[in-house]
Structures are given as C-alpha cells and as structure tokens.
Amino acid sequence: YDCNDGLADWEFRWASKKKAWCCQQQAIPTCDAFDCRAELGGAPWPAKKAKWCCEYRQSGCPSQPTTTRPITFDCSLSVQSWETEWTL
C-alpha cells in the first residue's frame, strides 16, 4: 500500500486493510478508526467521526447544556426606595 496516497483524508477513504497496514508502518497518526487528537477549532467533524471519538475516546463530545436557576427577587426589600436602590 502507498500510505502517502490519500493521506489527507485517510479516515474516510481508506479501506480497513490499508489502514491496518499503514498503522503497522506508523504512517498514520493513530491506529484508531479516527484521529481524535485532531484540533477541534477548525471545521466541525463529520457525524460518524464525532460519534466514534466521543464514544470511544471521550473527545469531541457535544457540550452538555448548563442548567441555570431562575433569578429570584424579593420585591418587598427596599420597596420604599425602589427607584434609587433597585437595578435593572
């Protein structure tokens, strides 16, 4: 196999046998199905890669939404001077 041919997108275009052979030759960055160490700052990963990396390497997982508590106000506090003491 020519491990330089198609190296830029080896994760999606190479057959499993070529990946295994090039892995043994240390010609690709990882022997995993996908290189989960790649920077996340660029374009989003394709869904298949994102799912695999999240599930098997805990990398690239969608962030969990944060839960927030509603802000509560005591409307009786400083009610006599609300115009000068309360903020928006």
Secondary structure, DSSP 8 states (H G I E B T S, - for coil): --TTTTGGGHHHHS-HHHHHHHHHTT-SS-SSSS-TTS-SSSS---HHHHHHHHHHH--S--------------TTTTGGGHHHH---
